């Protein structure tokens, strides 16, 4: 599933008639090549901001998923304990 920021980044390029096949537009190693295709400073600034947000989300997502799984397991155990009584 694509992150909302990934979709926003692709939309930014597509709005300028720059085709964005696959997920290369979001890959950190190819960002400079994609940013070079943006002629206007505003578009480049927005793309850089979206990339920065995407980087933060990519580091937080595993932590959030682990916390969600831990909470789910905790709720499952609590439900099992209350139904056993």
PDB file with SEQRES, HELIX, SHEET and CRYST1 records, atoms N, CA, C and O in Angstrom:
SEQRES   1 A   85  UNK UNK UNK UNK UNK UNK UNK UNK UNK UNK UNK UNK UNK          
SEQRES   2 A   85  UNK UNK UNK UNK UNK UNK UNK UNK UNK UNK UNK UNK UNK          
SEQRES   3 A   85  UNK UNK UNK UNK UNK UNK UNK UNK UNK UNK UNK UNK UNK          
SEQRES   4 A   85  UNK UNK UNK UNK UNK UNK UNK UNK UNK UNK UNK UNK UNK          
SEQRES   5 A   85  UNK UNK UNK UNK UNK UNK UNK UNK UNK UNK UNK UNK UNK          
SEQRES   6 A   85  UNK UNK UNK UNK UNK UNK UNK UNK UNK UNK UNK UNK UNK          
SEQRES   7 A   85  UNK UNK UNK UNK UNK UNK UNK                                  
HELIX    1 AA1 UNK A    4  UNK A   14  1                                  11    
HELIX    2 AA2 UNK A   24  UNK A   26  5                                   3    
HELIX    3 AA3 UNK A   28  UNK A   30  5                                   3    
HELIX    4 AA4 UNK A   31  UNK A   36  1                                   6    
HELIX    5 AA5 UNK A   41  UNK A   84  1                                  44    
CRYST1    1.000    1.000    1.000  90.00  90.00  90.00 P 1           1          
ATOM      1  N   UNK A   1       0.842  -1.183   0.000  1.00  0.00           N  
ATOM      2  CA  UNK A   1       0.000   0.000   0.000  1.00  0.00           C  
ATOM      3  C   UNK A   1       0.884   1.243   0.000  1.00  0.00           C  
ATOM      4  O   UNK A   1       1.864   1.317   0.741  1.00  0.00           O  
ATOM      5  N   UNK A   2       0.538   2.195  -0.817  1.00  0.00           N  
ATOM      6  CA  UNK A   2       1.311   3.423  -0.902  1.00  0.00           C  
ATOM      7  C   UNK A   2       0.944   4.357   0.250  1.00  0.00           C  
ATOM      8  O   UNK A   2      -0.220   4.460   0.636  1.00  0.00           O  
ATOM      9  N   UNK A   3       1.943   5.024   0.783  1.00  0.00           N  
ATOM     10  CA  UNK A   3       1.719   6.033   1.807  1.00  0.00           C  
ATOM     11  C   UNK A   3       1.101   7.272   1.158  1.00  0.00           C  
ATOM     12  O   UNK A   3       1.346   7.523  -0.022  1.00  0.00           O  
ATOM     13  N   UNK A   4       0.308   8.050   1.894  1.00  0.00           N  
ATOM     14  CA  UNK A   4      -0.257   9.276   1.322  1.00  0.00           C  
ATOM     15  C   UNK A   4       0.807  10.237   0.795  1.00  0.00           C  
ATOM     16  O   UNK A   4       0.583  10.901  -0.216  1.00  0.00           O  
ATOM     17  N   UNK A   5       1.940  10.322   1.450  1.00  0.00           N  
ATOM     18  CA  UNK A   5       3.003  11.220   0.987  1.00  0.00           C  
ATOM     19  C   UNK A   5       3.591  10.731  -0.326  1.00  0.00           C  
ATOM     20  O   UNK A   5       4.004  11.537  -1.160  1.00  0.00           O  
ATOM     21  N   UNK A   6       3.632   9.418  -0.516  1.00  0.00           N  
ATOM     22  CA  UNK A   6       4.114   8.889  -1.783  1.00  0.00           C  
ATOM     23  C   UNK A   6       3.177   9.300  -2.906  1.00  0.00           C  
ATOM     24  O   UNK A   6       3.621   9.695  -3.984  1.00  0.00           O  
ATOM     25  N   UNK A   7       1.898   9.209  -2.653  1.00  0.00           N  
ATOM     26  CA  UNK A   7       0.910   9.585  -3.653  1.00  0.00           C  
ATOM     27  C   UNK A   7       0.999  11.079  -3.942  1.00  0.00           C  
ATOM     28  O   UNK A   7       0.881  11.493  -5.095  1.00  0.00           O  
ATOM     29  N   UNK A   8       1.206  11.889  -2.911  1.00  0.00           N  
ATOM     30  CA  UNK A   8       1.335  13.331  -3.097  1.00  0.00           C  
ATOM     31  C   UNK A   8       2.555  13.663  -3.942  1.00  0.00           C  
ATOM     32  O   UNK A   8       2.502  14.550  -4.793  1.00  0.00           O  
ATOM     33  N   UNK A   9       3.652  12.955  -3.709  1.00  0.00           N  
ATOM     34  CA  UNK A   9       4.865  13.189  -4.486  1.00  0.00           C  
ATOM     35  C   UNK A   9       4.664  12.858  -5.951  1.00  0.00           C  
ATOM     36  O   UNK A   9       5.078  13.615  -6.828  1.00  0.00           O  
ATOM     37  N   UNK A  10       4.031  11.734  -6.214  1.00  0.00           N  
ATOM     38  CA  UNK A  10       3.752  11.360  -7.604  1.00  0.00           C  
ATOM     39  C   UNK A  10       2.834  12.385  -8.248  1.00  0.00           C  
ATOM     40  O   UNK A  10       3.030  12.749  -9.408  1.00  0.00           O  
ATOM     41  N   UNK A  11       1.837  12.855  -7.516  1.00  0.00           N  
ATOM     42  CA  UNK A  11       0.893  13.831  -8.054  1.00  0.00           C  
ATOM     43  C   UNK A  11       1.591  15.140  -8.396  1.00  0.00           C  
ATOM     44  O   UNK A  11       1.247  15.794  -9.381  1.00  0.00           O  
ATOM     45  N   UNK A  12       2.569  15.521  -7.587  1.00  0.00           N  
ATOM     46  CA  UNK A  12       3.316  16.749  -7.842  1.00  0.00           C  
ATOM     47  C   UNK A  12       4.031  16.679  -9.193  1.00  0.00           C  
ATOM     48  O   UNK A  12       4.034  17.651  -9.949  1.00  0.00           O  
ATOM     49  N   UNK A  13       4.626  15.547  -9.488  1.00  0.00           N  
ATOM     50  CA  UNK A  13       5.319  15.384 -10.767  1.00  0.00           C  
ATOM     51  C   UNK A  13       4.325  15.238 -11.916  1.00  0.00           C  
ATOM     52  O   UNK A  13       4.517  15.818 -12.985  1.00  0.00           O  
ATOM     53  N   UNK A  14       3.269  14.466 -11.696  1.00  0.00           N  
ATOM     54  CA  UNK A  14       2.282  14.264 -12.758  1.00  0.00           C  
ATOM     55  C   UNK A  14       1.579  15.557 -13.130  1.00  0.00           C  
ATOM     56  O   UNK A  14       1.211  15.744 -14.290  1.00  0.00           O  
ATOM     57  N   UNK A  15       1.385  16.456 -12.169  1.00  0.00           N  
ATOM     58  CA  UNK A  15       0.747  17.748 -12.441  1.00  0.00           C  
ATOM     59  C   UNK A  15       1.594  18.602 -13.385  1.00  0.00           C  
ATOM     60  O   UNK A  15       1.088  19.527 -14.020  1.00  0.00           O  
ATOM     61  N   UNK A  16       2.874  18.286 -13.471  1.00  0.00           N  
ATOM     62  CA  UNK A  16       3.776  19.001 -14.368  1.00  0.00           C  
ATOM     63  C   UNK A  16       4.087  18.173 -15.612  1.00  0.00           C  
ATOM     64  O   UNK A  16       5.093  18.402 -16.284  1.00  0.00           O  
ATOM     65  N   UNK A  17       3.228  17.222 -15.908  1.00  0.00           N  
ATOM     66  CA  UNK A  17       3.341  16.349 -17.086  1.00  0.00           C  
ATOM     67  C   UNK A  17       4.641  15.547 -17.099  1.00  0.00           C  
ATOM     68  O   UNK A  17       5.200  15.275 -18.162  1.00  0.00           O  
ATOM     69  N   UNK A  18       5.120  15.169 -15.904  1.00  0.00           N  
ATOM     70  CA  UNK A  18       6.297  14.313 -15.781  1.00  0.00           C  
ATOM     71  C   UNK A  18       5.784  12.926 -15.390  1.00  0.00           C  
ATOM     72  O   UNK A  18       5.209  12.753 -14.315  1.00  0.00           O  
ATOM     73  N   UNK A  19       5.991  11.952 -16.256  1.00  0.00           N  
ATOM     74  CA  UNK A  19       5.523  10.600 -15.974  1.00  0.00           C  
ATOM     75  C   UNK A  19       6.304   9.998 -14.812  1.00  0.00           C  
ATOM     76  O   UNK A  19       7.511  10.198 -14.679  1.00  0.00           O  
ATOM     77  N   UNK A  20       5.580   9.255 -13.973  1.00  0.00           N  
ATOM     78  CA  UNK A  20       6.193   8.649 -12.790  1.00  0.00           C  
ATOM     79  C   UNK A  20       5.833   7.174 -12.700  1.00  0.00           C  
ATOM     80  O   UNK A  20       5.053   6.784 -11.831  1.00  0.00           O  
ATOM     81  N   UNK A  21       6.384   6.351 -13.577  1.00  0.00           N  
ATOM     82  CA  UNK A  21       6.065   4.925 -13.505  1.00  0.00           C  
ATOM     83  C   UNK A  21       6.722   4.265 -12.290  1.00  0.00           C  
ATOM     84  O   UNK A  21       7.839   4.613 -11.907  1.00  0.00           O  
ATOM     85  N   UNK A  22       6.024   3.331 -11.708  1.00  0.00           N  
ATOM     86  CA  UNK A  22       6.585   2.574 -10.584  1.00  0.00           C  
ATOM     87  C   UNK A  22       6.765   3.410  -9.335  1.00  0.00           C  
ATOM     88  O   UNK A  22       6.036   4.374  -9.101  1.00  0.00           O  
ATOM     89  N   UNK A  23       7.759   3.022  -8.528  1.00  0.00           N  
ATOM     90  CA  UNK A  23       8.009   3.705  -7.259  1.00  0.00           C  
ATOM     91  C   UNK A  23       9.351   4.413  -7.236  1.00  0.00           C  
ATOM     92  O   UNK A  23       9.797   4.852  -6.176  1.00  0.00           O  
ATOM     93  N   UNK A  24      10.000   4.532  -8.383  1.00  0.00           N  
ATOM     94  CA  UNK A  24      11.326   5.150  -8.425  1.00  0.00           C  
ATOM     95  C   UNK A  24      11.301   6.598  -7.948  1.00  0.00           C  
ATOM     96  O   UNK A  24      12.287   7.084  -7.395  1.00  0.00           O  
ATOM     97  N   UNK A  25      10.190   7.286  -8.156  1.00  0.00           N  
ATOM     98  CA  UNK A  25      10.100   8.689  -7.761  1.00  0.00           C  
ATOM     99  C   UNK A  25      10.264   8.844  -6.245  1.00  0.00           C  
ATOM    100  O   UNK A  25      10.699   9.900  -5.785  1.00  0.00           O  
ATOM    101  N   UNK A  26       9.932   7.835  -5.476  1.00  0.00           N  
ATOM    102  CA  UNK A  26      10.021   7.894  -4.018  1.00  0.00           C  
ATOM    103  C   UNK A  26      11.337   7.344  -3.461  1.00  0.00           C  
ATOM    104  O   UNK A  26      11.623   7.505  -2.275  1.00  0.00           O  
ATOM    105  N   UNK A  27      12.125   6.706  -4.300  1.00  0.00           N  
ATOM    106  CA  UNK A  27      13.344   6.059  -3.811  1.00  0.00           C  
ATOM    107  C   UNK A  27      14.420   7.102  -3.495  1.00  0.00           C  
ATOM    108  O   UNK A  27      14.693   7.971  -4.323  1.00  0.00           O  
ATOM    109  N   UNK A  28      15.026   7.026  -2.322  1.00  0.00           N  
ATOM    110  CA  UNK A  28      16.019   8.024  -1.915  1.00  0.00           C  
ATOM    111  C   UNK A  28      17.201   8.185  -2.884  1.00  0.00           C  
ATOM    112  O   UNK A  28      17.726   9.289  -3.034  1.00  0.00           O  
ATOM    113  N   UNK A  29      17.618   7.107  -3.536  1.00  0.00           N  
ATOM    114  CA  UNK A  29      18.784   7.215  -4.413  1.00  0.00           C  
ATOM    115  C   UNK A  29      18.497   7.919  -5.731  1.00  0.00           C  
ATOM    116  O   UNK A  29      19.422   8.377  -6.401  1.00  0.00           O  
ATOM    117  N   UNK A  30      17.227   8.011  -6.112  1.00  0.00           N  
ATOM    118  CA  UNK A  30      16.905   8.650  -7.384  1.00  0.00           C  
ATOM    119  C   UNK A  30      16.246  10.015  -7.224  1.00  0.00           C  
ATOM    120  O   UNK A  30      15.773  10.589  -8.206  1.00  0.00           O  
ATOM    121  N   UNK A  31      16.208  10.533  -6.025  1.00  0.00           N  
ATOM    122  CA  UNK A  31      15.529  11.812  -5.777  1.00  0.00           C  
ATOM    123  C   UNK A  31      16.162  12.975  -6.526  1.00  0.00           C  
ATOM    124  O   UNK A  31      15.451  13.815  -7.077  1.00  0.00           O  
ATOM    125  N   UNK A  32      17.468  13.033  -6.552  1.00  0.00           N  
ATOM    126  CA  UNK A  32      18.133  14.156  -7.229  1.00  0.00           C  
ATOM    127  C   UNK A  32      17.736  14.212  -8.700  1.00  0.00           C  
ATOM    128  O   UNK A  32      17.524  15.291  -9.252  1.00  0.00           O  
ATOM    129  N   UNK A  33      17.639  13.063  -9.322  1.00  0.00           N  
ATOM    130  CA  UNK A  33      17.256  13.011 -10.739  1.00  0.00           C  
ATOM    131  C   UNK A  33      15.826  13.520 -10.919  1.00  0.00           C  
ATOM    132  O   UNK A  33      15.539  14.237 -11.878  1.00  0.00           O  
ATOM    133  N   UNK A  34      14.943  13.156 -10.016  1.00  0.00           N  
ATOM    134  CA  UNK A  34      13.560  13.605 -10.110  1.00  0.00           C  
ATOM    135  C   UNK A  34      13.447  15.099  -9.807  1.00  0.00           C  
ATOM    136  O   UNK A  34      12.718  15.817 -10.492  1.00  0.00           O  
ATOM    137  N   UNK A  35      14.157  15.565  -8.798  1.00  0.00           N  
ATOM    138  CA  UNK A  35      14.103  16.986  -8.458  1.00  0.00           C  
ATOM    139  C   UNK A  35      14.650  17.849  -9.594  1.00  0.00           C  
ATOM    140  O   UNK A  35      14.179  18.966  -9.808  1.00  0.00           O  
ATOM    141  N   UNK A  36      15.633  17.341 -10.315  1.00  0.00           N  
ATOM    142  CA  UNK A  36      16.218  18.097 -11.436  1.00  0.00           C  
ATOM    143  C   UNK A  36      15.207  18.321 -12.557  1.00  0.00           C  
ATOM    144  O   UNK A  36      15.368  19.236 -13.364  1.00  0.00           O  
ATOM    145  N   UNK A  37      14.180  17.500 -12.608  1.00  0.00           N  
ATOM    146  CA  UNK A  37      13.162  17.647 -13.650  1.00  0.00           C  
ATOM    147  C   UNK A  37      12.154  18.754 -13.339  1.00  0.00           C  
ATOM    148  O   UNK A  37      11.369  19.139 -14.205  1.00  0.00           O  
ATOM    149  N   UNK A  38      12.172  19.263 -12.115  1.00  0.00           N  
ATOM    150  CA  UNK A  38      11.249  20.330 -11.739  1.00  0.00           C  
ATOM    151  C   UNK A  38      11.896  21.681 -12.037  1.00  0.00           C  
ATOM    152  O   UNK A  38      12.914  22.039 -11.445  1.00  0.00           O  
ATOM    153  N   UNK A  39      11.298  22.413 -12.949  1.00  0.00           N  
ATOM    154  CA  UNK A  39      11.871  23.684 -13.388  1.00  0.00           C  
ATOM    155  C   UNK A  39      11.617  24.804 -12.389  1.00  0.00           C  
ATOM    156  O   UNK A  39      12.457  25.690 -12.231  1.00  0.00           O  
ATOM    157  N   UNK A  40      10.474  24.780 -11.713  1.00  0.00           N  
ATOM    158  CA  UNK A  40      10.148  25.890 -10.810  1.00  0.00           C  
ATOM    159  C   UNK A  40      10.645  25.630  -9.391  1.00  0.00           C  
ATOM    160  O   UNK A  40      10.616  24.500  -8.902  1.00  0.00           O  
ATOM    161  N   UNK A  41      11.103  26.703  -8.740  1.00  0.00           N  
ATOM    162  CA  UNK A  41      11.634  26.578  -7.376  1.00  0.00           C  
ATOM    163  C   UNK A  41      10.564  26.126  -6.395  1.00  0.00           C  
ATOM    164  O   UNK A  41      10.830  25.340  -5.485  1.00  0.00           O  
ATOM    165  N   UNK A  42       9.337  26.636  -6.593  1.00  0.00           N  
ATOM    166  CA  UNK A  42       8.251  26.262  -5.684  1.00  0.00           C  
ATOM    167  C   UNK A  42       7.953  24.774  -5.726  1.00  0.00           C  
ATOM    168  O   UNK A  42       7.762  24.141  -4.687  1.00  0.00           O  
ATOM    169  N   UNK A  43       7.914  24.220  -6.928  1.00  0.00           N  
ATOM    170  CA  UNK A  43       7.671  22.788  -7.068  1.00  0.00           C  
ATOM    171  C   UNK A  43       8.784  21.961  -6.463  1.00  0.00           C  
ATOM    172  O   UNK A  43       8.537  20.939  -5.822  1.00  0.00           O  
ATOM    173  N   UNK A  44      10.019  22.411  -6.670  1.00  0.00           N  
ATOM    174  CA  UNK A  44      11.170  21.704  -6.110  1.00  0.00           C  
ATOM    175  C   UNK A  44      11.129  21.760  -4.577  1.00  0.00           C  
ATOM    176  O   UNK A  44      11.402  20.766  -3.905  1.00  0.00           O  
ATOM    177  N   UNK A  45      10.786  22.935  -4.034  1.00  0.00           N  
ATOM    178  CA  UNK A  45      10.695  23.077  -2.579  1.00  0.00           C  
ATOM    179  C   UNK A  45       9.628  22.146  -2.014  1.00  0.00           C  
ATOM    180  O   UNK A  45       9.850  21.465  -1.014  1.00  0.00           O  
ATOM    181  N   UNK A  46       8.468  22.125  -2.666  1.00  0.00           N  
ATOM    182  CA  UNK A  46       7.381  21.261  -2.203  1.00  0.00           C  
ATOM    183  C   UNK A  46       7.791  19.788  -2.268  1.00  0.00           C  
ATOM    184  O   UNK A  46       7.516  19.024  -1.343  1.00  0.00           O  
ATOM    185  N   UNK A  47       8.444  19.393  -3.352  1.00  0.00           N  
ATOM    186  CA  UNK A  47       8.891  18.003  -3.480  1.00  0.00           C  
ATOM    187  C   UNK A  47       9.907  17.656  -2.388  1.00  0.00           C  
ATOM    188  O   UNK A  47       9.851  16.569  -1.814  1.00  0.00           O  
ATOM    189  N   UNK A  48      10.826  18.567  -2.103  1.00  0.00           N  
ATOM    190  CA  UNK A  48      11.812  18.318  -1.044  1.00  0.00           C  
ATOM    191  C   UNK A  48      11.125  18.187   0.315  1.00  0.00           C  
ATOM    192  O   UNK A  48      11.514  17.353   1.133  1.00  0.00           O  
ATOM    193  N   UNK A  49      10.099  19.015   0.552  1.00  0.00           N  
ATOM    194  CA  UNK A  49       9.357  18.925   1.813  1.00  0.00           C  
ATOM    195  C   UNK A  49       8.619  17.591   1.906  1.00  0.00           C  
ATOM    196  O   UNK A  49       8.609  16.961   2.963  1.00  0.00           O  
ATOM    197  N   UNK A  50       8.006  17.159   0.811  1.00  0.00           N  
ATOM    198  CA  UNK A  50       7.315  15.866   0.808  1.00  0.00           C  
ATOM    199  C   UNK A  50       8.293  14.716   1.028  1.00  0.00           C  
ATOM    200  O   UNK A  50       7.975  13.756   1.729  1.00  0.00           O  
ATOM    201  N   UNK A  51       9.479  14.808   0.433  1.00  0.00           N  
ATOM    202  CA  UNK A  51      10.495  13.774   0.643  1.00  0.00           C  
ATOM    203  C   UNK A  51      10.923  13.740   2.112  1.00  0.00           C  
ATOM    204  O   UNK A  51      11.115  12.662   2.674  1.00  0.00           O  
ATOM    205  N   UNK A  52      11.073  14.906   2.734  1.00  0.00           N  
ATOM    206  CA  UNK A  52      11.467  14.959   4.147  1.00  0.00           C  
ATOM    207  C   UNK A  52      10.390  14.311   5.019  1.00  0.00           C  
ATOM    208  O   UNK A  52      10.701  13.558   5.941  1.00  0.00           O  
ATOM    209  N   UNK A  53       9.123  14.609   4.723  1.00  0.00           N  
ATOM    210  CA  UNK A  53       8.026  13.994   5.474  1.00  0.00           C  
ATOM    211  C   UNK A  53       8.001  12.482   5.263  1.00  0.00           C  
ATOM    212  O   UNK A  53       7.782  11.720   6.204  1.00  0.00           O  
ATOM    213  N   UNK A  54       8.223  12.061   4.038  1.00  0.00           N  
ATOM    214  CA  UNK A  54       8.223  10.635   3.725  1.00  0.00           C  
ATOM    215  C   UNK A  54       9.335   9.916   4.488  1.00  0.00           C  
ATOM    216  O   UNK A  54       9.134   8.802   4.972  1.00  0.00           O  
ATOM    217  N   UNK A  55      10.505  10.547   4.596  1.00  0.00           N  
ATOM    218  CA  UNK A  55      11.611   9.945   5.345  1.00  0.00           C  
ATOM    219  C   UNK A  55      11.230   9.746   6.814  1.00  0.00           C  
ATOM    220  O   UNK A  55      11.518   8.702   7.401  1.00  0.00           O  
ATOM    221  N   UNK A  56      10.582  10.754   7.401  1.00  0.00           N  
ATOM    222  CA  UNK A  56      10.165  10.642   8.805  1.00  0.00           C  
ATOM    223  C   UNK A  56       9.124   9.534   8.954  1.00  0.00           C  
ATOM    224  O   UNK A  56       9.204   8.726   9.880  1.00  0.00           O  
ATOM    225  N   UNK A  57       8.153   9.493   8.048  1.00  0.00           N  
ATOM    226  CA  UNK A  57       7.118   8.462   8.125  1.00  0.00           C  
ATOM    227  C   UNK A  57       7.695   7.060   7.968  1.00  0.00           C  
ATOM    228  O   UNK A  57       7.235   6.113   8.606  1.00  0.00           O  
ATOM    229  N   UNK A  58       8.701   6.938   7.115  1.00  0.00           N  
ATOM    230  CA  UNK A  58       9.310   5.613   6.921  1.00  0.00           C  
ATOM    231  C   UNK A  58      10.053   5.138   8.149  1.00  0.00           C  
ATOM    232  O   UNK A  58      10.162   3.932   8.370  1.00  0.00           O  
ATOM    233  N   UNK A  59      10.575   6.066   8.966  1.00  0.00           N  
ATOM    234  CA  UNK A  59      11.244   5.639  10.204  1.00  0.00           C  
ATOM    235  C   UNK A  59      10.232   5.379  11.318  1.00  0.00           C  
ATOM    236  O   UNK A  59      10.458   4.526  12.176  1.00  0.00           O  
ATOM    237  N   UNK A  60       9.114   6.114  11.307  1.00  0.00           N  
ATOM    238  CA  UNK A  60       8.117   5.938  12.362  1.00  0.00           C  
ATOM    239  C   UNK A  60       7.198   4.742  12.139  1.00  0.00           C  
ATOM    240  O   UNK A  60       6.692   4.160  13.099  1.00  0.00           O  
ATOM    241  N   UNK A  61       6.984   4.380  10.897  1.00  0.00           N  
ATOM    242  CA  UNK A  61       6.014   3.326  10.600  1.00  0.00           C  
ATOM    243  C   UNK A  61       6.323   1.991  11.299  1.00  0.00           C  
ATOM    244  O   UNK A  61       5.414   1.404  11.887  1.00  0.00           O  
ATOM    245  N   UNK A  62       7.565   1.491  11.259  1.00  0.00           N  
ATOM    246  CA  UNK A  62       7.831   0.227  11.969  1.00  0.00           C  
ATOM    247  C   UNK A  62       7.581   0.338  13.472  1.00  0.00           C  
ATOM    248  O   UNK A  62       7.102  -0.611  14.092  1.00  0.00           O  
ATOM    249  N   UNK A  63       7.903   1.492  14.062  1.00  0.00           N  
ATOM    250  CA  UNK A  63       7.668   1.683  15.494  1.00  0.00           C  
ATOM    251  C   UNK A  63       6.173   1.684  15.792  1.00  0.00           C  
ATOM    252  O   UNK A  63       5.731   1.067  16.761  1.00  0.00           O  
ATOM    253  N   UNK A  64       5.401   2.368  14.969  1.00  0.00           N  
ATOM    254  CA  UNK A  64       3.954   2.424  15.172  1.00  0.00           C  
ATOM    255  C   UNK A  64       3.330   1.051  14.977  1.00  0.00           C  
ATOM    256  O   UNK A  64       2.426   0.662  15.718  1.00  0.00           O  
ATOM    257  N   UNK A  65       3.807   0.326  13.990  1.00  0.00           N  
ATOM    258  CA  UNK A  65       3.268  -1.011  13.736  1.00  0.00           C  
ATOM    259  C   UNK A  65       3.575  -1.945  14.904  1.00  0.00           C  
ATOM    260  O   UNK A  65       2.724  -2.740  15.303  1.00  0.00           O  
ATOM    261  N   UNK A  66       4.779  -1.855  15.448  1.00  0.00           N  
ATOM    262  CA  UNK A  66       5.144  -2.685  16.592  1.00  0.00           C  
ATOM    263  C   UNK A  66       4.286  -2.340  17.806  1.00  0.00           C  
ATOM    264  O   UNK A  66       3.841  -3.233  18.527  1.00  0.00           O  
ATOM    265  N   UNK A  67       4.054  -1.053  18.033  1.00  0.00           N  
ATOM    266  CA  UNK A  67       3.219  -0.639  19.161  1.00  0.00           C  
ATOM    267  C   UNK A  67       1.782  -1.113  18.969  1.00  0.00           C  
ATOM    268  O   UNK A  67       1.124  -1.525  19.924  1.00  0.00           O  
ATOM    269  N   UNK A  68       1.307  -1.053  17.745  1.00  0.00           N  
ATOM    270  CA  UNK A  68      -0.056  -1.505  17.448  1.00  0.00           C  
ATOM    271  C   UNK A  68      -0.182  -3.009  17.686  1.00  0.00           C  
ATOM    272  O   UNK A  68      -1.173  -3.467  18.254  1.00  0.00           O  
ATOM    273  N   UNK A  69       0.802  -3.765  17.260  1.00  0.00           N  
ATOM    274  CA  UNK A  69       0.779  -5.219  17.465  1.00  0.00           C  
ATOM    275  C   UNK A  69       0.837  -5.556  18.955  1.00  0.00           C  
ATOM    276  O   UNK A  69       0.144  -6.460  19.422  1.00  0.00           O  
ATOM    277  N   UNK A  70       1.663  -4.828  19.692  1.00  0.00           N  
ATOM    278  CA  UNK A  70       1.779  -5.058  21.128  1.00  0.00           C  
ATOM    279  C   UNK A  70       0.440  -4.781  21.816  1.00  0.00           C  
ATOM    280  O   UNK A  70      -0.001  -5.552  22.669  1.00  0.00           O  
ATOM    281  N   UNK A  71      -0.199  -3.672  21.435  1.00  0.00           N  
ATOM    282  CA  UNK A  71      -1.499  -3.324  22.012  1.00  0.00           C  
ATOM    283  C   UNK A  71      -2.557  -4.351  21.640  1.00  0.00           C  
ATOM    284  O   UNK A  71      -3.396  -4.708  22.467  1.00  0.00           O  
ATOM    285  N   UNK A  72      -2.521  -4.822  20.411  1.00  0.00           N  
ATOM    286  CA  UNK A  72      -3.477  -5.830  19.952  1.00  0.00           C  
ATOM    287  C   UNK A  72      -3.315  -7.123  20.753  1.00  0.00           C  
ATOM    288  O   UNK A  72      -4.298  -7.735  21.170  1.00  0.00           O  
ATOM    289  N   UNK A  73      -2.067  -7.526  20.959  1.00  0.00           N  
ATOM    290  CA  UNK A  73      -1.796  -8.734  21.730  1.00  0.00           C  
ATOM    291  C   UNK A  73      -2.278  -8.559  23.167  1.00  0.00           C  
ATOM    292  O   UNK A  73      -2.857  -9.473  23.755  1.00  0.00           O  
ATOM    293  N   UNK A  74      -2.033  -7.375  23.724  1.00  0.00           N  
ATOM    294  CA  UNK A  74      -2.470  -7.081  25.088  1.00  0.00           C  
ATOM    295  C   UNK A  74      -3.993  -7.164  25.192  1.00  0.00           C  
ATOM    296  O   UNK A  74      -4.520  -7.745  26.140  1.00  0.00           O  
ATOM    297  N   UNK A  75      -4.703  -6.580  24.212  1.00  0.00           N  
ATOM    298  CA  UNK A  75      -6.173  -6.624  24.219  1.00  0.00           C  
ATOM    299  C   UNK A  75      -6.686  -8.045  24.047  1.00  0.00           C  
ATOM    300  O   UNK A  75      -7.689  -8.417  24.655  1.00  0.00           O  
ATOM    301  N   UNK A  76      -6.013  -8.840  23.229  1.00  0.00           N  
ATOM    302  CA  UNK A  76      -6.409 -10.230  23.016  1.00  0.00           C  
ATOM    303  C   UNK A  76      -6.266 -11.018  24.313  1.00  0.00           C  
ATOM    304  O   UNK A  76      -7.148 -11.800  24.669  1.00  0.00           O  
ATOM    305  N   UNK A  77      -5.158 -10.814  25.016  1.00  0.00           N  
ATOM    306  CA  UNK A  77      -4.946 -11.510  26.287  1.00  0.00           C  
ATOM    307  C   UNK A  77      -5.972 -11.085  27.318  1.00  0.00           C  
ATOM    308  O   UNK A  77      -6.469 -11.911  28.083  1.00  0.00           O  
ATOM    309  N   UNK A  78      -6.294  -9.784  27.343  1.00  0.00           N  
ATOM    310  CA  UNK A  78      -7.280  -9.288  28.319  1.00  0.00           C  
ATOM    311  C   UNK A  78      -8.661  -9.867  28.011  1.00  0.00           C  
ATOM    312  O   UNK A  78      -9.397 -10.226  28.930  1.00  0.00           O  
ATOM    313  N   UNK A  79      -9.017  -9.961  26.736  1.00  0.00           N  
ATOM    314  CA  UNK A  79     -10.307 -10.527  26.355  1.00  0.00           C  
ATOM    315  C   UNK A  79     -10.367 -12.022  26.706  1.00  0.00           C  
ATOM    316  O   UNK A  79     -11.403 -12.520  27.148  1.00  0.00           O  
ATOM    317  N   UNK A  80      -9.255 -12.726  26.505  1.00  0.00           N  
ATOM    318  CA  UNK A  80      -9.215 -14.155  26.826  1.00  0.00           C  
ATOM    319  C   UNK A  80      -9.358 -14.367  28.326  1.00  0.00           C  
ATOM    320  O   UNK A  80     -10.048 -15.285  28.769  1.00  0.00           O  
ATOM    321  N   UNK A  81      -8.697 -13.508  29.110  1.00  0.00           N  
ATOM    322  CA  UNK A  81      -8.753 -13.649  30.558  1.00  0.00           C  
ATOM    323  C   UNK A  81     -10.148 -13.353  31.079  1.00  0.00           C  
ATOM    324  O   UNK A  81     -10.619 -14.028  31.994  1.00  0.00           O  
ATOM    325  N   UNK A  82     -10.821 -12.349  30.510  1.00  0.00           N  
ATOM    326  CA  UNK A  82     -12.161 -12.010  31.003  1.00  0.00           C  
ATOM    327  C   UNK A  82     -13.204 -13.044  30.586  1.00  0.00           C  
ATOM    328  O   UNK A  82     -14.174 -13.264  31.312  1.00  0.00           O  
ATOM    329  N   UNK A  83     -13.021 -13.679  29.431  1.00  0.00           N  
ATOM    330  CA  UNK A  83     -13.975 -14.705  28.992  1.00  0.00           C  
ATOM    331  C   UNK A  83     -13.766 -16.021  29.725  1.00  0.00           C  
ATOM    332  O   UNK A  83     -14.678 -16.845  29.780  1.00  0.00           O  
ATOM    333  N   UNK A  84     -12.593 -16.231  30.283  1.00  0.00           N  
ATOM    334  CA  UNK A  84     -12.298 -17.463  31.008  1.00  0.00           C  
ATOM    335  C   UNK A  84     -12.907 -17.437  32.392  1.00  0.00           C  
ATOM    336  O   UNK A  84     -13.030 -18.483  33.028  1.00  0.00           O  
ATOM    337  N   UNK A  85     -13.288 -16.279  32.869  1.00  0.00           N  
ATOM    338  CA  UNK A  85     -13.847 -16.179  34.240  1.00  0.00           C  
ATOM    339  C   UNK A  85     -15.251 -16.597  34.308  1.00  0.00           C  
ATOM    340  O   UNK A  85     -15.853 -16.568  35.381  1.00  0.00           O  
TER     341      UNK A  85                                                      
END                                                                             
